[in-house]
Amino acid sequence: MLEDIKTSIEKLISLYETQKQRADSLAAELEACRAEVQAGKARIQDLDAQIDNLKLQYAFSGAGDPAEAKARITKLIREIDRCIKLLES
């Protein structure tokens, strides 16, 4: 009976260690995925900024629609005004 208890405890310890290793592995994988997602978000922001810059360049190149250029400038002015208000508060 004592030997059975000892064997059961050893099995439990072994299972615990296996599960702990698995949890550590999954935690590392999760951290890697989070870093990858963060890098993806940063890339998206960078690409969005590039798109905005290209739209602005196109609007000011004279080849674009004047109404579109005016709308873009108005949007930029609103954004600048919003930033100024945030800085003042």
PDB file of N, CA, C and O in Angstrom, chain B, residues numbered from 101:
ATOM      1  N   MET B 101       0.815  -1.183   0.000  1.00  0.00           N
ATOM      2  CA  MET B 101       0.000   0.000   0.000  1.00  0.00           C
ATOM      3  C   MET B 101       0.867   1.258   0.000  1.00  0.00           C
ATOM      4  O   MET B 101       0.593   2.199  -0.745  1.00  0.00           O
ATOM      5  N   LEU B 102       1.881   1.280   0.808  1.00  0.00           N
ATOM      6  CA  LEU B 102       2.787   2.424   0.846  1.00  0.00           C
ATOM      7  C   LEU B 102       3.506   2.583  -0.489  1.00  0.00           C
ATOM      8  O   LEU B 102       3.751   3.698  -0.948  1.00  0.00           O
ATOM      9  N   GLU B 103       3.836   1.460  -1.097  1.00  0.00           N
ATOM     10  CA  GLU B 103       4.513   1.489  -2.402  1.00  0.00           C
ATOM     11  C   GLU B 103       3.578   2.050  -3.474  1.00  0.00           C
ATOM     12  O   GLU B 103       4.022   2.775  -4.364  1.00  0.00           O
ATOM     13  N   ASP B 104       2.292   1.720  -3.394  1.00  0.00           N
ATOM     14  CA  ASP B 104       1.306   2.246  -4.350  1.00  0.00           C
ATOM     15  C   ASP B 104       1.175   3.762  -4.219  1.00  0.00           C
ATOM     16  O   ASP B 104       1.088   4.473  -5.220  1.00  0.00           O
ATOM     17  N   ILE B 105       1.163   4.247  -2.989  1.00  0.00           N
ATOM     18  CA  ILE B 105       1.071   5.691  -2.746  1.00  0.00           C
ATOM     19  C   ILE B 105       2.314   6.382  -3.297  1.00  0.00           C
ATOM     20  O   ILE B 105       2.220   7.434  -3.930  1.00  0.00           O
ATOM     21  N   LYS B 106       3.473   5.786  -3.052  1.00  0.00           N
ATOM     22  CA  LYS B 106       4.729   6.353  -3.548  1.00  0.00           C
ATOM     23  C   LYS B 106       4.720   6.402  -5.080  1.00  0.00           C
ATOM     24  O   LYS B 106       5.136   7.397  -5.672  1.00  0.00           O
ATOM     25  N   THR B 107       4.253   5.344  -5.709  1.00  0.00           N
ATOM     26  CA  THR B 107       4.174   5.291  -7.175  1.00  0.00           C
ATOM     27  C   THR B 107       3.202   6.349  -7.700  1.00  0.00           C
ATOM     28  O   THR B 107       3.479   7.016  -8.697  1.00  0.00           O
ATOM     29  N   SER B 108       2.073   6.494  -7.027  1.00  0.00           N
ATOM     30  CA  SER B 108       1.085   7.493  -7.435  1.00  0.00           C
ATOM     31  C   SER B 108       1.650   8.907  -7.313  1.00  0.00           C
ATOM     32  O   SER B 108       1.436   9.747  -8.187  1.00  0.00           O
ATOM     33  N   ILE B 109       2.365   9.159  -6.235  1.00  0.00           N
ATOM     34  CA  ILE B 109       2.978  10.477  -6.038  1.00  0.00           C
ATOM     35  C   ILE B 109       4.016  10.746  -7.117  1.00  0.00           C
ATOM     36  O   ILE B 109       4.089  11.858  -7.640  1.00  0.00           O
ATOM     37  N   GLU B 110       4.813   9.750  -7.455  1.00  0.00           N
ATOM     38  CA  GLU B 110       5.818   9.914  -8.508  1.00  0.00           C
ATOM     39  C   GLU B 110       5.154  10.210  -9.853  1.00  0.00           C
ATOM     40  O   GLU B 110       5.638  11.039 -10.623  1.00  0.00           O
ATOM     41  N   LYS B 111       4.041   9.523 -10.129  1.00  0.00           N
ATOM     42  CA  LYS B 111       3.307   9.778 -11.368  1.00  0.00           C
ATOM     43  C   LYS B 111       2.758  11.206 -11.385  1.00  0.00           C
ATOM     44  O   LYS B 111       2.830  11.904 -12.396  1.00  0.00           O
ATOM     45  N   LEU B 112       2.207  11.620 -10.241  1.00  0.00           N
ATOM     46  CA  LEU B 112       1.672  12.975 -10.151  1.00  0.00           C
ATOM     47  C   LEU B 112       2.764  14.021 -10.351  1.00  0.00           C
ATOM     48  O   LEU B 112       2.559  15.017 -11.044  1.00  0.00           O
ATOM     49  N   ILE B 113       3.916  13.792  -9.745  1.00  0.00           N
ATOM     50  CA  ILE B 113       5.040  14.718  -9.905  1.00  0.00           C
ATOM     51  C   ILE B 113       5.479  14.764 -11.364  1.00  0.00           C
ATOM     52  O   ILE B 113       5.753  15.835 -11.905  1.00  0.00           O
ATOM     53  N   SER B 114       5.543  13.609 -11.985  1.00  0.00           N
ATOM     54  CA  SER B 114       5.928  13.543 -13.396  1.00  0.00           C
ATOM     55  C   SER B 114       4.916  14.285 -14.274  1.00  0.00           C
ATOM     56  O   SER B 114       5.296  15.050 -15.160  1.00  0.00           O
ATOM     57  N   LEU B 115       3.630  14.051 -14.019  1.00  0.00           N
ATOM     58  CA  LEU B 115       2.590  14.753 -14.774  1.00  0.00           C
ATOM     59  C   LEU B 115       2.663  16.261 -14.549  1.00  0.00           C
ATOM     60  O   LEU B 115       2.506  17.047 -15.484  1.00  0.00           O
ATOM     61  N   TYR B 116       2.902  16.652 -13.307  1.00  0.00           N
ATOM     62  CA  TYR B 116       3.027  18.077 -12.988  1.00  0.00           C
ATOM     63  C   TYR B 116       4.180  18.703 -13.767  1.00  0.00           C
ATOM     64  O   TYR B 116       4.024  19.769 -14.363  1.00  0.00           O
ATOM     65  N   GLU B 117       5.324  18.049 -13.763  1.00  0.00           N
ATOM     66  CA  GLU B 117       6.492  18.586 -14.460  1.00  0.00           C
ATOM     67  C   GLU B 117       6.243  18.679 -15.963  1.00  0.00           C
ATOM     68  O   GLU B 117       6.643  19.646 -16.610  1.00  0.00           O
ATOM     69  N   THR B 118       5.577  17.663 -16.509  1.00  0.00           N
ATOM     70  CA  THR B 118       5.246  17.681 -17.934  1.00  0.00           C
ATOM     71  C   THR B 118       4.324  18.854 -18.255  1.00  0.00           C
ATOM     72  O   THR B 118       4.541  19.583 -19.223  1.00  0.00           O
ATOM     73  N   GLN B 119       3.303  19.024 -17.435  1.00  0.00           N
ATOM     74  CA  GLN B 119       2.357  20.115 -17.672  1.00  0.00           C
ATOM     75  C   GLN B 119       3.002  21.485 -17.453  1.00  0.00           C
ATOM     76  O   GLN B 119       2.677  22.449 -18.147  1.00  0.00           O
ATOM     77  N   LYS B 120       3.908  21.564 -16.496  1.00  0.00           N
ATOM     78  CA  LYS B 120       4.614  22.831 -16.258  1.00  0.00           C
ATOM     79  C   LYS B 120       5.474  23.181 -17.464  1.00  0.00           C
ATOM     80  O   LYS B 120       5.511  24.336 -17.888  1.00  0.00           O
ATOM     81  N   GLN B 121       6.167  22.188 -18.020  1.00  0.00           N
ATOM     82  CA  GLN B 121       6.976  22.433 -19.221  1.00  0.00           C
ATOM     83  C   GLN B 121       6.089  22.867 -20.383  1.00  0.00           C
ATOM     84  O   GLN B 121       6.438  23.770 -21.143  1.00  0.00           O
ATOM     85  N   ARG B 122       4.951  22.219 -20.508  1.00  0.00           N
ATOM     86  CA  ARG B 122       4.017  22.577 -21.586  1.00  0.00           C
ATOM     87  C   ARG B 122       3.507  24.000 -21.393  1.00  0.00           C
ATOM     88  O   ARG B 122       3.423  24.769 -22.351  1.00  0.00           O
ATOM     89  N   ALA B 123       3.169  24.349 -20.157  1.00  0.00           N
ATOM     90  CA  ALA B 123       2.689  25.705 -19.871  1.00  0.00           C
ATOM     91  C   ALA B 123       3.771  26.736 -20.174  1.00  0.00           C
ATOM     92  O   ALA B 123       3.485  27.791 -20.741  1.00  0.00           O
ATOM     93  N   ASP B 124       5.006  26.434 -19.800  1.00  0.00           N
ATOM     94  CA  ASP B 124       6.115  27.350 -20.090  1.00  0.00           C
ATOM     95  C   ASP B 124       6.308  27.509 -21.592  1.00  0.00           C
ATOM     96  O   ASP B 124       6.547  28.611 -22.088  1.00  0.00           O
ATOM     97  N   SER B 125       6.202  26.397 -22.307  1.00  0.00           N
ATOM     98  CA  SER B 125       6.343  26.431 -23.763  1.00  0.00           C
ATOM     99  C   SER B 125       5.230  27.260 -24.397  1.00  0.00           C
ATOM    100  O   SER B 125       5.481  28.069 -25.291  1.00  0.00           O
ATOM    101  N   LEU B 126       4.007  27.056 -23.930  1.00  0.00           N
ATOM    102  CA  LEU B 126       2.876  27.816 -24.457  1.00  0.00           C
ATOM    103  C   LEU B 126       2.992  29.299 -24.111  1.00  0.00           C
ATOM    104  O   LEU B 126       2.622  30.154 -24.915  1.00  0.00           O
ATOM    105  N   ALA B 127       3.500  29.604 -22.925  1.00  0.00           N
ATOM    106  CA  ALA B 127       3.692  31.004 -22.543  1.00  0.00           C
ATOM    107  C   ALA B 127       4.713  31.674 -23.458  1.00  0.00           C
ATOM    108  O   ALA B 127       4.532  32.822 -23.865  1.00  0.00           O
ATOM    109  N   ALA B 128       5.776  30.958 -23.776  1.00  0.00           N
ATOM    110  CA  ALA B 128       6.787  31.507 -24.688  1.00  0.00           C
ATOM    111  C   ALA B 128       6.200  31.697 -26.087  1.00  0.00           C
ATOM    112  O   ALA B 128       6.468  32.700 -26.749  1.00  0.00           O
ATOM    113  N   GLU B 129       5.405  30.734 -26.524  1.00  0.00           N
ATOM    114  CA  GLU B 129       4.768  30.842 -27.843  1.00  0.00           C
ATOM    115  C   GLU B 129       3.795  32.021 -27.876  1.00  0.00           C
ATOM    116  O   GLU B 129       3.729  32.753 -28.864  1.00  0.00           O
ATOM    117  N   LEU B 130       3.047  32.195 -26.795  1.00  0.00           N
ATOM    118  CA  LEU B 130       2.115  33.315 -26.698  1.00  0.00           C
ATOM    119  C   LEU B 130       2.859  34.642 -26.767  1.00  0.00           C
ATOM    120  O   LEU B 130       2.428  35.565 -27.458  1.00  0.00           O
ATOM    121  N   GLU B 131       3.957  34.735 -26.066  1.00  0.00           N
ATOM    122  CA  GLU B 131       4.760  35.961 -26.070  1.00  0.00           C
ATOM    123  C   GLU B 131       5.286  36.249 -27.474  1.00  0.00           C
ATOM    124  O   GLU B 131       5.301  37.399 -27.913  1.00  0.00           O
ATOM    125  N   ALA B 132       5.716  35.204 -28.173  1.00  0.00           N
ATOM    126  CA  ALA B 132       6.198  35.380 -29.549  1.00  0.00           C
ATOM    127  C   ALA B 132       5.063  35.852 -30.458  1.00  0.00           C
ATOM    128  O   ALA B 132       5.265  36.712 -31.316  1.00  0.00           O
ATOM    129  N   CYS B 133       3.884  35.295 -30.268  1.00  0.00           N
ATOM    130  CA  CYS B 133       2.728  35.708 -31.073  1.00  0.00           C
ATOM    131  C   CYS B 133       2.348  37.155 -30.777  1.00  0.00           C
ATOM    132  O   CYS B 133       2.008  37.912 -31.686  1.00  0.00           O
ATOM    133  N   ARG B 134       2.405  37.530 -29.520  1.00  0.00           N
ATOM    134  CA  ARG B 134       2.101  38.922 -29.164  1.00  0.00           C
ATOM    135  C   ARG B 134       3.098  39.881 -29.808  1.00  0.00           C
ATOM    136  O   ARG B 134       2.722  40.943 -30.304  1.00  0.00           O
ATOM    137  N   ALA B 135       4.361  39.498 -29.793  1.00  0.00           N
ATOM    138  CA  ALA B 135       5.383  40.333 -30.429  1.00  0.00           C
ATOM    139  C   ALA B 135       5.131  40.434 -31.933  1.00  0.00           C
ATOM    140  O   ALA B 135       5.298  41.498 -32.530  1.00  0.00           O
ATOM    141  N   GLU B 136       4.733  39.324 -32.533  1.00  0.00           N
ATOM    142  CA  GLU B 136       4.445  39.321 -33.971  1.00  0.00           C
ATOM    143  C   GLU B 136       3.243  40.207 -34.292  1.00  0.00           C
ATOM    144  O   GLU B 136       3.253  40.942 -35.279  1.00  0.00           O
ATOM    145  N   VAL B 137       2.213  40.135 -33.459  1.00  0.00           N
ATOM    146  CA  VAL B 137       1.035  40.981 -33.650  1.00  0.00           C
ATOM    147  C   VAL B 137       1.419  42.453 -33.508  1.00  0.00           C
ATOM    148  O   VAL B 137       0.987  43.291 -34.300  1.00  0.00           O
ATOM    149  N   GLN B 138       2.224  42.762 -32.504  1.00  0.00           N
ATOM    150  CA  GLN B 138       2.664  44.141 -32.286  1.00  0.00           C
ATOM    151  C   GLN B 138       3.460  44.641 -33.485  1.00  0.00           C
ATOM    152  O   GLN B 138       3.284  45.778 -33.922  1.00  0.00           O
ATOM    153  N   ALA B 139       4.328  43.798 -34.013  1.00  0.00           N
ATOM    154  CA  ALA B 139       5.107  44.178 -35.195  1.00  0.00           C
ATOM    155  C   ALA B 139       4.179  44.391 -36.388  1.00  0.00           C
ATOM    156  O   ALA B 139       4.386  45.306 -37.185  1.00  0.00           O
ATOM    157  N   GLY B 140       3.165  43.554 -36.509  1.00  0.00           N
ATOM    158  CA  GLY B 140       2.189  43.711 -37.589  1.00  0.00           C
ATOM    159  C   GLY B 140       1.414  45.012 -37.474  1.00  0.00           C
ATOM    160  O   GLY B 140       1.178  45.692 -38.472  1.00  0.00           O
ATOM    161  N   LYS B 141       1.017  45.360 -36.247  1.00  0.00           N
ATOM    162  CA  LYS B 141       0.307  46.622 -36.029  1.00  0.00           C
ATOM    163  C   LYS B 141       1.196  47.811 -36.379  1.00  0.00           C
ATOM    164  O   LYS B 141       0.742  48.777 -36.994  1.00  0.00           O
ATOM    165  N   ALA B 142       2.459  47.734 -35.984  1.00  0.00           N
ATOM    166  CA  ALA B 142       3.394  48.814 -36.310  1.00  0.00           C
ATOM    167  C   ALA B 142       3.559  48.933 -37.818  1.00  0.00           C
ATOM    168  O   ALA B 142       3.621  50.038 -38.357  1.00  0.00           O
ATOM    169  N   ARG B 143       3.629  47.800 -38.492  1.00  0.00           N
ATOM    170  CA  ARG B 143       3.770  47.800 -39.959  1.00  0.00           C
ATOM    171  C   ARG B 143       2.536  48.415 -40.609  1.00  0.00           C
ATOM    172  O   ARG B 143       2.649  49.182 -41.566  1.00  0.00           O
ATOM    173  N   ILE B 144       1.360  48.078 -40.088  1.00  0.00           N
ATOM    174  CA  ILE B 144       0.117  48.638 -40.621  1.00  0.00           C
ATOM    175  C   ILE B 144       0.099  50.149 -40.447  1.00  0.00           C
ATOM    176  O   ILE B 144      -0.278  50.875 -41.367  1.00  0.00           O
ATOM    177  N   GLN B 145       0.505  50.633 -39.268  1.00  0.00           N
ATOM    178  CA  GLN B 145       0.552  52.077 -39.039  1.00  0.00           C
ATOM    179  C   GLN B 145       1.519  52.746 -40.002  1.00  0.00           C
ATOM    180  O   GLN B 145       1.231  53.816 -40.540  1.00  0.00           O
ATOM    181  N   ASP B 146       2.661  52.117 -40.215  1.00  0.00           N
ATOM    182  CA  ASP B 146       3.649  52.666 -41.136  1.00  0.00           C
ATOM    183  C   ASP B 146       3.083  52.727 -42.552  1.00  0.00           C
ATOM    184  O   ASP B 146       3.241  53.729 -43.250  1.00  0.00           O
ATOM    185  N   LEU B 147       2.431  51.659 -42.965  1.00  0.00           N
ATOM    186  CA  LEU B 147       1.849  51.633 -44.309  1.00  0.00           C
ATOM    187  C   LEU B 147       0.714  52.649 -44.448  1.00  0.00           C
ATOM    188  O   LEU B 147       0.568  53.278 -45.496  1.00  0.00           O
ATOM    189  N   ASP B 148      -0.088  52.808 -43.394  1.00  0.00           N
ATOM    190  CA  ASP B 148      -1.145  53.824 -43.425  1.00  0.00           C
ATOM    191  C   ASP B 148      -0.552  55.221 -43.581  1.00  0.00           C
ATOM    192  O   ASP B 148      -1.074  56.045 -44.332  1.00  0.00           O
ATOM    193  N   ALA B 149       0.544  55.480 -42.866  1.00  0.00           N
ATOM    194  CA  ALA B 149       1.208  56.779 -42.986  1.00  0.00           C
ATOM    195  C   ALA B 149       1.749  56.975 -44.398  1.00  0.00           C
ATOM    196  O   ALA B 149       1.659  58.068 -44.957  1.00  0.00           O
ATOM    197  N   GLN B 150       2.307  55.918 -44.968  1.00  0.00           N
ATOM    198  CA  GLN B 150       2.811  56.012 -46.338  1.00  0.00           C
ATOM    199  C   GLN B 150       1.672  56.279 -47.322  1.00  0.00           C
ATOM    200  O   GLN B 150       1.824  57.067 -48.255  1.00  0.00           O
ATOM    201  N   ILE B 151       0.545  55.628 -47.111  1.00  0.00           N
ATOM    202  CA  ILE B 151      -0.617  55.852 -47.976  1.00  0.00           C
ATOM    203  C   ILE B 151      -1.069  57.300 -47.872  1.00  0.00           C
ATOM    204  O   ILE B 151      -1.340  57.944 -48.886  1.00  0.00           O
ATOM    205  N   ASP B 152      -1.153  57.817 -46.638  1.00  0.00           N
ATOM    206  CA  ASP B 152      -1.550  59.212 -46.450  1.00  0.00           C
ATOM    207  C   ASP B 152      -0.579  60.157 -47.150  1.00  0.00           C
ATOM    208  O   ASP B 152      -0.995  61.123 -47.791  1.00  0.00           O
ATOM    209  N   ASN B 153       0.711  59.875 -47.025  1.00  0.00           N
ATOM    210  CA  ASN B 153       1.708  60.723 -47.682  1.00  0.00           C
ATOM    211  C   ASN B 153       1.560  60.678 -49.195  1.00  0.00           C
ATOM    212  O   ASN B 153       1.650  61.707 -49.864  1.00  0.00           O
ATOM    213  N   LEU B 154       1.333  59.487 -49.732  1.00  0.00           N
ATOM    214  CA  LEU B 154       1.156  59.368 -51.180  1.00  0.00           C
ATOM    215  C   LEU B 154      -0.105  60.088 -51.651  1.00  0.00           C
ATOM    216  O   LEU B 154      -0.104  60.726 -52.704  1.00  0.00           O
ATOM    217  N   LYS B 155      -1.172  59.985 -50.873  1.00  0.00           N
ATOM    218  CA  LYS B 155      -2.398  60.700 -51.226  1.00  0.00           C
ATOM    219  C   LYS B 155      -2.164  62.201 -51.209  1.00  0.00           C
ATOM    220  O   LYS B 155      -2.639  62.926 -52.083  1.00  0.00           O
ATOM    221  N   LEU B 156      -1.425  62.659 -50.203  1.00  0.00           N
ATOM    222  CA  LEU B 156      -1.125  64.084 -50.099  1.00  0.00           C
ATOM    223  C   LEU B 156      -0.257  64.535 -51.268  1.00  0.00           C
ATOM    224  O   LEU B 156      -0.497  65.592 -51.850  1.00  0.00           O
ATOM    225  N   GLN B 157       0.741  63.742 -51.608  1.00  0.00           N
ATOM    226  CA  GLN B 157       1.597  64.079 -52.749  1.00  0.00           C
ATOM    227  C   GLN B 157       0.779  64.132 -54.030  1.00  0.00           C
ATOM    228  O   GLN B 157       0.956  65.028 -54.856  1.00  0.00           O
ATOM    229  N   TYR B 158      -0.108  63.174 -54.187  1.00  0.00           N
ATOM    230  CA  TYR B 158      -0.942  63.133 -55.386  1.00  0.00           C
ATOM    231  C   TYR B 158      -1.871  64.345 -55.429  1.00  0.00           C
ATOM    232  O   TYR B 158      -2.082  64.943 -56.484  1.00  0.00           O
ATOM    233  N   ALA B 159      -2.423  64.698 -54.262  1.00  0.00           N
ATOM    234  CA  ALA B 159      -3.346  65.830 -54.205  1.00  0.00           C
ATOM    235  C   ALA B 159      -2.639  67.134 -54.559  1.00  0.00           C
ATOM    236  O   ALA B 159      -3.231  68.005 -55.196  1.00  0.00           O
ATOM    237  N   PHE B 160      -1.377  67.276 -54.154  1.00  0.00           N
ATOM    238  CA  PHE B 160      -0.644  68.509 -54.426  1.00  0.00           C
ATOM    239  C   PHE B 160       0.091  68.484 -55.763  1.00  0.00           C
ATOM    240  O   PHE B 160       0.668  69.492 -56.172  1.00  0.00           O
ATOM    241  N   SER B 161       0.075  67.365 -56.432  1.00  0.00           N
ATOM    242  CA  SER B 161       0.810  67.276 -57.695  1.00  0.00           C
ATOM    243  C   SER B 161       0.079  67.979 -58.835  1.00  0.00           C
ATOM    244  O   SER B 161       0.656  68.204 -59.899  1.00  0.00           O
ATOM    245  N   GLY B 162      -1.159  68.317 -58.621  1.00  0.00           N
ATOM    246  CA  GLY B 162      -1.917  68.987 -59.658  1.00  0.00           C
ATOM    247  C   GLY B 162      -2.660  68.021 -60.551  1.00  0.00           C
ATOM    248  O   GLY B 162      -3.555  68.426 -61.293  1.00  0.00           O
ATOM    249  N   ALA B 163      -2.309  66.760 -60.493  1.00  0.00           N
ATOM    250  CA  ALA B 163      -2.973  65.769 -61.332  1.00  0.00           C
ATOM    251  C   ALA B 163      -4.267  65.286 -60.696  1.00  0.00           C
ATOM    252  O   ALA B 163      -5.106  64.675 -61.358  1.00  0.00           O
ATOM    253  N   GLY B 164      -4.422  65.565 -59.403  1.00  0.00           N
ATOM    254  CA  GLY B 164      -5.586  65.065 -58.691  1.00  0.00           C
ATOM    255  C   GLY B 164      -6.769  66.006 -58.778  1.00  0.00           C
ATOM    256  O   GLY B 164      -6.690  67.084 -59.366  1.00  0.00           O
ATOM    257  N   ASP B 165      -7.839  65.586 -58.194  1.00  0.00           N
ATOM    258  CA  ASP B 165      -9.072  66.356 -58.146  1.00  0.00           C
ATOM    259  C   ASP B 165      -8.908  67.488 -57.131  1.00  0.00           C
ATOM    260  O   ASP B 165      -8.536  67.222 -55.988  1.00  0.00           O
ATOM    261  N   PRO B 166      -9.171  68.733 -57.507  1.00  0.00           N
ATOM    262  CA  PRO B 166      -9.028  69.855 -56.565  1.00  0.00           C
ATOM    263  C   PRO B 166      -9.934  69.716 -55.342  1.00  0.00           C
ATOM    264  O   PRO B 166      -9.549  70.100 -54.238  1.00  0.00           O
ATOM    265  N   ALA B 167     -11.116  69.177 -55.532  1.00  0.00           N
ATOM    266  CA  ALA B 167     -12.029  68.991 -54.396  1.00  0.00           C
ATOM    267  C   ALA B 167     -11.448  67.991 -53.408  1.00  0.00           C
ATOM    268  O   ALA B 167     -11.583  68.157 -52.196  1.00  0.00           O
ATOM    269  N   GLU B 168     -10.806  66.959 -53.925  1.00  0.00           N
ATOM    270  CA  GLU B 168     -10.171  65.962 -53.055  1.00  0.00           C
ATOM    271  C   GLU B 168      -9.015  66.588 -52.281  1.00  0.00           C
ATOM    272  O   GLU B 168      -8.837  66.314 -51.094  1.00  0.00           O
ATOM    273  N   ALA B 169      -8.231  67.426 -52.952  1.00  0.00           N
ATOM    274  CA  ALA B 169      -7.115  68.100 -52.282  1.00  0.00           C
ATOM    275  C   ALA B 169      -7.631  69.011 -51.184  1.00  0.00           C
ATOM    276  O   ALA B 169      -7.065  69.055 -50.092  1.00  0.00           O
ATOM    277  N   LYS B 170      -8.704  69.739 -51.470  1.00  0.00           N
ATOM    278  CA  LYS B 170      -9.281  70.639 -50.468  1.00  0.00           C
ATOM    279  C   LYS B 170      -9.806  69.845 -49.273  1.00  0.00           C
ATOM    280  O   LYS B 170      -9.616  70.245 -48.125  1.00  0.00           O
ATOM    281  N   ALA B 171     -10.460  68.731 -49.545  1.00  0.00           N
ATOM    282  CA  ALA B 171     -10.989  67.893 -48.465  1.00  0.00           C
ATOM    283  C   ALA B 171      -9.856  67.344 -47.606  1.00  0.00           C
ATOM    284  O   ALA B 171      -9.970  67.286 -46.381  1.00  0.00           O
ATOM    285  N   ARG B 172      -8.784  66.951 -48.239  1.00  0.00           N
ATOM    286  CA  ARG B 172      -7.626  66.413 -47.501  1.00  0.00           C
ATOM    287  C   ARG B 172      -6.997  67.494 -46.631  1.00  0.00           C
ATOM    288  O   ARG B 172      -6.649  67.243 -45.477  1.00  0.00           O
ATOM    289  N   ILE B 173      -6.851  68.687 -47.178  1.00  0.00           N
ATOM    290  CA  ILE B 173      -6.275  69.798 -46.405  1.00  0.00           C
ATOM    291  C   ILE B 173      -7.183  70.141 -45.233  1.00  0.00           C
ATOM    292  O   ILE B 173      -6.703  70.387 -44.126  1.00  0.00           O
ATOM    293  N   THR B 174      -8.485  70.159 -45.467  1.00  0.00           N
ATOM    294  CA  THR B 174      -9.438  70.436 -44.391  1.00  0.00           C
ATOM    295  C   THR B 174      -9.326  69.387 -43.290  1.00  0.00           C
ATOM    296  O   THR B 174      -9.361  69.718 -42.105  1.00  0.00           O
ATOM    297  N   LYS B 175      -9.192  68.135 -43.680  1.00  0.00           N
ATOM    298  CA  LYS B 175      -9.037  67.057 -42.696  1.00  0.00           C
ATOM    299  C   LYS B 175      -7.753  67.247 -41.891  1.00  0.00           C
ATOM    300  O   LYS B 175      -7.752  67.063 -40.673  1.00  0.00           O
ATOM    301  N   LEU B 176      -6.667  67.612 -42.559  1.00  0.00           N
ATOM    302  CA  LEU B 176      -5.399  67.844 -41.857  1.00  0.00           C
ATOM    303  C   LEU B 176      -5.515  69.015 -40.890  1.00  0.00           C
ATOM    304  O   LEU B 176      -4.986  68.957 -39.779  1.00  0.00           O
ATOM    305  N   ILE B 177      -6.198  70.072 -41.300  1.00  0.00           N
ATOM    306  CA  ILE B 177      -6.376  71.233 -40.419  1.00  0.00           C
ATOM    307  C   ILE B 177      -7.179  70.842 -39.186  1.00  0.00           C
ATOM    308  O   ILE B 177      -6.843  71.244 -38.072  1.00  0.00           O
ATOM    309  N   ARG B 178      -8.243  70.058 -39.379  1.00  0.00           N
ATOM    310  CA  ARG B 178      -9.034  69.588 -38.225  1.00  0.00           C
ATOM    311  C   ARG B 178      -8.179  68.749 -37.281  1.00  0.00           C
ATOM    312  O   ARG B 178      -8.279  68.880 -36.061  1.00  0.00           O
ATOM    313  N   GLU B 179      -7.351  67.898 -37.843  1.00  0.00           N
ATOM    314  CA  GLU B 179      -6.483  67.057 -37.019  1.00  0.00           C
ATOM    315  C   GLU B 179      -5.472  67.909 -36.250  1.00  0.00           C
ATOM    316  O   GLU B 179      -5.209  67.651 -35.075  1.00  0.00           O
ATOM    317  N   ILE B 180      -4.916  68.906 -36.897  1.00  0.00           N
ATOM    318  CA  ILE B 180      -3.971  69.813 -36.222  1.00  0.00           C
ATOM    319  C   ILE B 180      -4.682  70.570 -35.113  1.00  0.00           C
ATOM    320  O   ILE B 180      -4.148  70.702 -34.012  1.00  0.00           O
ATOM    321  N   ASP B 181      -5.889  71.072 -35.393  1.00  0.00           N
ATOM    322  CA  ASP B 181      -6.662  71.774 -34.364  1.00  0.00           C
ATOM    323  C   ASP B 181      -6.951  70.869 -33.172  1.00  0.00           C
ATOM    324  O   ASP B 181      -6.877  71.305 -32.023  1.00  0.00           O
ATOM    325  N   ARG B 182      -7.280  69.613 -33.447  1.00  0.00           N
ATOM    326  CA  ARG B 182      -7.548  68.654 -32.363  1.00  0.00           C
ATOM    327  C   ARG B 182      -6.298  68.447 -31.519  1.00  0.00           C
ATOM    328  O   ARG B 182      -6.374  68.389 -30.292  1.00  0.00           O
ATOM    329  N   CYS B 183      -5.155  68.335 -32.175  1.00  0.00           N
ATOM    330  CA  CYS B 183      -3.897  68.148 -31.446  1.00  0.00           C
ATOM    331  C   CYS B 183      -3.574  69.368 -30.584  1.00  0.00           C
ATOM    332  O   CYS B 183      -3.105  69.230 -29.454  1.00  0.00           O
ATOM    333  N   ILE B 184      -3.826  70.548 -31.118  1.00  0.00           N
ATOM    334  CA  ILE B 184      -3.573  71.776 -30.347  1.00  0.00           C
ATOM    335  C   ILE B 184      -4.463  71.809 -29.117  1.00  0.00           C
ATOM    336  O   ILE B 184      -4.006  72.164 -28.030  1.00  0.00           O
ATOM    337  N   LYS B 185      -5.737  71.442 -29.278  1.00  0.00           N
ATOM    338  CA  LYS B 185      -6.651  71.409 -28.133  1.00  0.00           C
ATOM    339  C   LYS B 185      -6.184  70.412 -27.080  1.00  0.00           C
ATOM    340  O   LYS B 185      -6.279  70.677 -25.882  1.00  0.00           O
ATOM    341  N   LEU B 186      -5.683  69.271 -27.525  1.00  0.00           N
ATOM    342  CA  LEU B 186      -5.174  68.276 -26.575  1.00  0.00           C
ATOM    343  C   LEU B 186      -3.953  68.803 -25.832  1.00  0.00           C
ATOM    344  O   LEU B 186      -3.786  68.538 -24.641  1.00  0.00           O
ATOM    345  N   LEU B 187      -3.111  69.537 -26.522  1.00  0.00           N
ATOM    346  CA  LEU B 187      -1.924  70.098 -25.876  1.00  0.00           C
ATOM    347  C   LEU B 187      -2.294  71.191 -24.881  1.00  0.00           C
ATOM    348  O   LEU B 187      -1.637  71.342 -23.851  1.00  0.00           O
ATOM    349  N   GLU B 188      -3.334  71.948 -25.179  1.00  0.00           N
ATOM    350  CA  GLU B 188      -3.759  73.027 -24.291  1.00  0.00           C
ATOM    351  C   GLU B 188      -4.413  72.508 -23.020  1.00  0.00           C
ATOM    352  O   GLU B 188      -4.355  73.164 -21.980  1.00  0.00           O
ATOM    353  N   SER B 189      -5.034  71.339 -23.094  1.00  0.00           N
ATOM    354  CA  SER B 189      -5.738  70.826 -21.909  1.00  0.00           C
ATOM    355  C   SER B 189      -4.838  70.057 -20.988  1.00  0.00           C
ATOM    356  O   SER B 189      -5.288  69.566 -19.953  1.00  0.00           O
TER     357      SER B 189
END
